[in-house]
Amino acid sequence: MLKTILLCLIFIIGLTPAIVSLGWLWIHQRSKERAQARLRDSMQTSTIRVVSRNHLPPDQYYLEGVGYLIGDISCQFNARSAYIRCAVNPSGPCQNCPHYQPKD
């Protein structure tokens, strides 16, 4: 009787690390799936960007085939972006900028 109880106890102690490891693996997988879902959701919401005309910078305009741009497109340093004006003066304004160089 004592040998049977001892044998069961050894068997249970031997299986404990495997059970704990499987539990940790399950928790890790669930957190990874949740992180992937949050990343996927944030990527989808950032690509669906609704721009109202009231929130546009005053020097932003639409160029056919390119999209929305800000800044002076005739400047050599213009980034041709809807978010950054140029490499030298990214926040602007372009008017009276000391770094203005016309494109060649």
Summary of the structure (lengths in Angstrom):
residues: 104
radius of gyration: 30.3
end to end distance: 96.5
largest distance: 96.5
contacts: 206
relative contact order: 0.08
helix: 47%
strand: 12%
